[in-house]
Amino acid sequence: MGNDNKIELFTPKYFGACTIGGILACGPTHSAVTPLDLIKCRRQVSSALYKSNLEGLKTILKGEGIKGIFTGFGATAIGYSLQGAGKYGFYEFFKYNYSNLIGKELSEKYKTTLYLSASASAEFLADIFLCPFESIKVKTQTSIPPFANNVVDGFNKIMKSEGVYGFYKGLYPLWFRQIPYTMVKFATFERVVELIYSYLPKKKSEYSLGTQTGVSFLGGYIAGIFCAIVSHPADVMVSKINNEKSSNESTANVVKKIYGKIGFVGLWNGLPIRIVMIGTLTGLQWLIYDSFKAAVGLPTSGH
């Protein structure tokens, strides 16, 4: 890092900047794809509801209008902004501290393990922030008419009917979905970016910020494809569990019951649209995150 950078690396100000970058990367991008997410969630809960994604879009527009295709927007915006803060901020924090813990030599030798460990730790915490809003989002999106009119309405209804448990009954499946997802997202991104630069004729620092953020987008998109595949079965379960009305059963029993109904094939409902959604989403997130880092005087991600 050069002396003209505005923020010193690995200081509280640095980790704070990464946290803000995570909010900007995740909140707006997840919110923007709410229509795709809405159709995906509804098809996961009831595969017979719409014959195709296009039919789903047309049906929702016809019956509920433009407002209808953005059902769940508020909970998505809040939940994924909080998750993005934890995901990126804690990732940078854990990566730095785990590296110091094991030393530079081992950090270089076991880079992938370092990325996996740091991202898993970060996502574990980030999902605790996300889970209540994910519950509101999924219940609102998968019920017709929508379960709630807005975030506050959804919060009050869940609290009244199920208490705090209602916000966190999907936490274990969320962890099973998001932790592998984030481990793949960060580790794949880091290694793909490293691979891209290894094939380019110049060092990373010699390229313009436009080129560097372009590499970030490409690395993020490739990582997103793998993320979607790895985490999809758990994503289906999260949608199904939050759609279940009963709050008396344990999460394990509900998962067993749902699997008995849909089987292995049912765990992959909605995968094609999720690959497109997550690939684009992840690419854009890394593009926004690294653009923000560059704007405040920090180096872009990856080696």
C-alpha positions as CSV (number, residue, x, y, z in Angstrom):
1,M,0.0,0.0,0.0
2,G,1.3,3.4,-0.9
3,N,1.7,6.3,1.5
4,D,-1.0,8.3,-0.3
5,N,-3.7,5.9,0.8
6,K,-6.3,7.6,3.0
7,I,-6.9,4.7,5.4
8,E,-4.2,2.6,7.0
9,L,-4.7,-1.1,6.5
10,F,-5.9,-3.3,9.3
11,T,-6.9,-0.5,11.6
12,P,-10.4,0.0,13.1
13,K,-11.0,2.6,10.4
14,Y,-10.0,0.0,7.7
15,F,-12.4,-2.6,9.1
16,G,-15.1,0.0,9.4
17,A,-14.7,1.0,5.8
18,C,-14.9,-2.7,4.8
19,T,-18.1,-3.0,6.8
20,I,-19.6,0.0,5.0
21,G,-18.5,-1.5,1.7
22,G,-20.3,-4.7,2.6
23,I,-23.5,-2.8,3.3
24,L,-23.3,-1.0,-0.1
25,A,-22.4,-4.3,-1.9
26,C,-25.2,-6.5,-0.4
27,G,-28.2,-4.3,0.5
28,P,-28.9,-2.7,-2.9
29,T,-28.0,-5.8,-5.0
30,H,-30.2,-8.2,-3.1
31,S,-33.0,-5.6,-3.1
32,A,-32.7,-5.1,-6.9
33,V,-33.3,-8.8,-7.6
34,T,-36.4,-9.0,-5.4
35,P,-38.7,-9.9,-8.3
36,L,-36.5,-12.9,-9.2
37,D,-36.2,-13.9,-5.6
38,L,-40.0,-13.7,-5.1
39,I,-40.7,-16.1,-8.0
40,K,-37.9,-18.4,-6.9
41,C,-39.2,-18.6,-3.3
42,R,-42.8,-19.2,-4.5
43,R,-41.7,-22.0,-6.9
44,Q,-39.6,-23.6,-4.2
45,V,-42.6,-23.7,-1.8
46,S,-45.0,-24.8,-4.6
47,S,-43.5,-26.0,-7.8
48,A,-46.9,-26.2,-9.5
49,L,-47.7,-22.5,-8.8
50,Y,-46.1,-21.2,-12.0
51,K,-45.1,-23.3,-15.0
52,S,-42.1,-21.1,-15.6
53,N,-40.3,-18.0,-14.3
54,L,-41.8,-15.9,-17.1
55,E,-45.3,-17.1,-16.3
56,G,-44.7,-16.3,-12.7
57,L,-43.7,-12.7,-13.5
58,K,-46.7,-12.2,-15.8
59,T,-49.1,-13.7,-13.2
60,I,-47.8,-11.5,-10.4
61,L,-47.8,-8.4,-12.6
62,K,-51.4,-9.1,-13.7
63,G,-52.8,-9.8,-10.3
64,E,-50.7,-7.6,-8.0
65,G,-49.1,-5.0,-10.3
66,I,-45.6,-3.5,-10.1
67,K,-45.8,-3.3,-6.3
68,G,-46.5,-7.1,-6.3
69,I,-43.2,-8.1,-7.9
70,F,-41.3,-6.2,-5.2
71,T,-43.0,-8.1,-2.3
72,G,-40.5,-8.5,0.4
73,F,-38.3,-5.6,-0.7
74,G,-38.1,-3.8,2.7
75,A,-37.1,-6.9,4.6
76,T,-34.6,-7.8,1.9
77,A,-33.0,-4.3,2.0
78,I,-32.6,-4.2,5.8
79,G,-31.7,-7.9,6.3
80,Y,-29.0,-8.1,3.5
81,S,-27.5,-4.7,4.4
82,L,-26.9,-6.0,7.9
83,Q,-25.7,-9.3,6.6
84,G,-23.4,-7.5,4.1
85,A,-21.9,-5.5,7.0
86,G,-21.1,-8.7,8.9
87,K,-20.1,-10.7,5.9
88,Y,-17.4,-8.4,4.5
89,G,-16.4,-6.6,7.7
90,F,-15.9,-9.7,9.7
91,Y,-14.3,-11.5,6.8
92,E,-11.5,-8.9,6.6
93,F,-11.2,-8.9,10.4
94,F,-11.0,-12.7,10.7
95,K,-8.7,-13.1,7.7
96,Y,-6.2,-10.7,9.1
97,N,-6.3,-12.1,12.7
98,Y,-6.2,-15.7,11.7
99,S,-3.3,-15.0,9.4
100,N,-1.4,-13.3,12.3
101,L,-2.4,-16.3,14.5
102,I,-0.8,-18.9,12.3
103,G,2.0,-16.7,10.9
104,K,2.9,-15.5,7.4
105,E,4.5,-18.7,6.2
106,L,1.5,-20.9,7.0
107,S,-0.9,-18.3,5.8
108,E,0.8,-18.4,2.3
109,K,0.9,-22.2,2.3
110,Y,-2.7,-22.7,3.4
111,K,-4.3,-19.7,1.8
112,T,-7.5,-21.5,0.8
113,T,-8.0,-22.8,4.3
114,L,-7.5,-19.3,5.6
115,Y,-10.1,-17.9,3.3
116,L,-12.6,-20.7,4.2
117,S,-12.1,-20.3,7.9
118,A,-12.4,-16.5,7.9
119,S,-15.5,-16.5,5.7
120,A,-17.2,-19.2,7.7
121,S,-16.6,-17.3,10.9
122,A,-17.9,-14.1,9.4
123,E,-21.0,-15.7,8.0
124,F,-21.9,-17.4,11.2
125,L,-22.2,-13.9,12.8
126,A,-23.7,-12.2,9.8
127,D,-26.6,-14.7,9.7
128,I,-27.7,-13.8,13.2
129,F,-28.3,-10.3,12.0
130,L,-30.0,-11.5,8.8
131,C,-32.3,-14.3,10.1
132,P,-35.2,-12.2,11.6
133,F,-35.6,-10.2,8.3
134,E,-35.2,-13.4,6.2
135,S,-38.1,-14.9,8.2
136,I,-40.3,-11.8,7.5
137,K,-39.2,-11.8,3.8
138,V,-39.9,-15.4,3.1
139,K,-43.2,-15.5,4.9
140,T,-44.3,-12.4,3.1
141,Q,-43.2,-13.7,-0.3
142,T,-44.5,-17.2,-0.1
143,S,-48.0,-16.4,1.1
144,I,-50.8,-15.2,-1.3
145,P,-52.0,-12.7,-0.5
146,P,-48.7,-11.5,1.2
147,F,-48.4,-12.3,4.9
148,A,-47.5,-8.7,5.8
149,N,-47.8,-5.2,4.2
150,N,-44.3,-4.1,5.3
151,V,-41.4,-5.0,7.6
152,V,-43.0,-3.5,10.8
153,D,-46.3,-5.3,10.0
154,G,-44.4,-8.6,9.5
155,F,-42.4,-8.1,12.7
156,N,-45.5,-7.5,14.8
157,K,-47.4,-10.5,13.3
158,I,-44.5,-13.0,13.8
159,M,-43.8,-11.7,17.4
160,K,-47.5,-11.9,18.3
161,S,-48.0,-15.4,16.8
162,E,-44.7,-17.1,17.5
163,G,-42.5,-14.9,19.6
164,V,-38.8,-14.6,19.2
165,Y,-38.7,-18.2,18.0
166,G,-40.5,-17.2,14.9
167,F,-37.6,-15.0,13.8
168,Y,-35.0,-17.7,14.4
169,K,-36.7,-21.0,13.6
170,G,-34.9,-20.9,10.2
171,L,-31.5,-20.1,11.6
172,Y,-29.9,-23.6,11.4
173,P,-31.0,-24.0,7.7
174,L,-29.9,-20.5,7.1
175,W,-26.4,-21.3,8.4
176,F,-26.4,-24.5,6.3
177,R,-27.2,-22.4,3.3
178,Q,-25.2,-19.3,3.9
179,I,-22.0,-20.6,5.5
180,P,-21.1,-23.0,2.7
181,Y,-22.3,-20.3,0.2
182,T,-20.0,-17.7,1.7
183,M,-17.0,-20.1,2.1
184,V,-17.3,-20.9,-1.6
185,K,-17.9,-17.2,-2.5
186,F,-14.8,-15.8,-0.8
187,A,-12.4,-18.7,-1.3
188,T,-13.3,-19.1,-5.0
189,F,-13.2,-15.4,-5.6
190,E,-9.8,-15.1,-4.0
191,R,-8.3,-18.0,-6.0
192,V,-10.0,-17.1,-9.3
193,V,-8.7,-13.5,-9.1
194,E,-5.3,-14.8,-8.2
195,L,-5.4,-17.2,-11.2
196,I,-6.6,-14.4,-13.6
197,Y,-3.7,-12.1,-12.6
198,S,-1.2,-15.0,-12.9
199,Y,-2.1,-15.2,-16.6
200,L,-2.0,-11.5,-17.2
201,P,1.4,-10.0,-18.4
202,K,1.6,-7.3,-15.7
203,K,1.3,-7.2,-11.9
204,K,-2.1,-6.3,-10.4
205,S,-0.8,-2.9,-9.2
206,E,0.2,-1.9,-12.7
207,Y,-3.4,-2.1,-14.0
208,S,-6.0,0.7,-13.8
209,L,-8.7,0.6,-11.2
210,G,-11.2,0.0,-14.0
211,T,-9.3,-3.2,-15.0
212,Q,-8.9,-4.3,-11.4
213,T,-12.6,-3.9,-10.6
214,G,-13.5,-5.7,-13.9
215,V,-11.4,-8.6,-12.7
216,S,-13.3,-8.5,-9.4
217,F,-16.6,-8.6,-11.2
218,L,-15.5,-11.7,-13.3
219,G,-14.1,-13.4,-10.3
220,G,-17.3,-12.7,-8.3
221,Y,-19.5,-14.0,-11.1
222,I,-17.6,-17.3,-11.4
223,A,-17.7,-17.7,-7.6
224,G,-21.5,-16.9,-7.6
225,I,-22.2,-19.9,-10.0
226,F,-20.5,-22.3,-7.5
227,C,-22.2,-20.6,-4.6
228,A,-25.7,-21.1,-6.1
229,I,-25.2,-24.8,-6.6
230,V,-23.6,-25.5,-3.2
231,S,-26.2,-23.7,-1.2
232,H,-29.4,-24.4,-3.2
233,P,-30.8,-27.4,-1.3
234,A,-30.6,-25.4,2.0
235,D,-32.1,-22.4,0.3
236,V,-35.1,-24.5,-0.6
237,M,-35.4,-25.7,3.0
238,V,-35.2,-22.1,4.3
239,S,-38.2,-21.2,2.1
240,K,-40.1,-24.2,3.1
241,I,-39.5,-23.9,6.8
242,N,-40.4,-20.3,7.0
243,N,-43.6,-21.0,5.1
244,E,-44.7,-23.7,7.6
245,K,-47.4,-22.4,9.9
246,S,-46.8,-24.7,12.8
247,S,-44.3,-23.5,15.5
248,N,-44.6,-26.5,17.8
249,E,-42.2,-28.8,16.0
250,S,-38.4,-28.8,16.2
251,T,-36.4,-27.6,13.1
252,A,-35.1,-31.2,12.6
253,N,-38.6,-32.6,12.5
254,V,-39.8,-30.0,10.1
255,V,-36.8,-30.6,7.8
256,K,-37.5,-34.3,7.9
257,K,-41.2,-33.8,7.1
258,I,-40.5,-31.4,4.2
259,Y,-37.8,-33.8,2.7
260,G,-40.4,-36.6,2.9
261,K,-42.7,-34.6,0.8
262,I,-40.4,-33.2,-1.9
263,G,-37.5,-35.7,-2.0
264,F,-34.0,-35.1,-3.3
265,V,-35.3,-33.7,-6.7
266,G,-37.4,-31.2,-4.9
267,L,-34.3,-29.7,-3.3
268,W,-33.3,-28.4,-6.7
269,N,-36.5,-26.5,-7.6
270,G,-35.7,-23.1,-9.0
271,L,-31.9,-23.7,-9.4
272,P,-31.5,-22.2,-13.0
273,I,-32.9,-18.8,-12.0
274,R,-30.9,-18.9,-8.8
275,I,-27.7,-19.5,-10.8
276,V,-28.4,-16.4,-12.9
277,M,-29.5,-14.4,-9.9
278,I,-26.5,-15.3,-7.6
279,G,-23.9,-15.1,-10.4
280,T,-25.0,-11.6,-11.3
281,L,-25.5,-10.7,-7.7
282,T,-22.0,-11.9,-6.5
283,G,-20.3,-10.3,-9.5
284,L,-21.9,-6.9,-8.8
285,Q,-21.2,-7.2,-5.1
286,W,-17.5,-7.6,-5.6
287,L,-17.6,-4.8,-8.2
288,I,-19.3,-2.4,-5.8
289,Y,-17.2,-3.5,-2.8
290,D,-13.9,-3.0,-4.6
291,S,-15.1,0.2,-6.2
292,F,-15.9,1.6,-2.8
293,K,-12.5,0.4,-1.4
294,A,-10.7,2.1,-4.2
295,A,-12.8,5.3,-3.7
296,V,-11.6,5.6,-0.1
297,G,-8.0,4.9,-1.0
298,L,-7.8,1.1,-0.3
299,P,-6.5,-1.5,-2.6
300,T,-8.9,-3.8,-4.4
301,S,-9.5,-7.3,-3.2
302,G,-7.5,-10.4,-4.2
303,H,-3.8,-10.7,-4.9
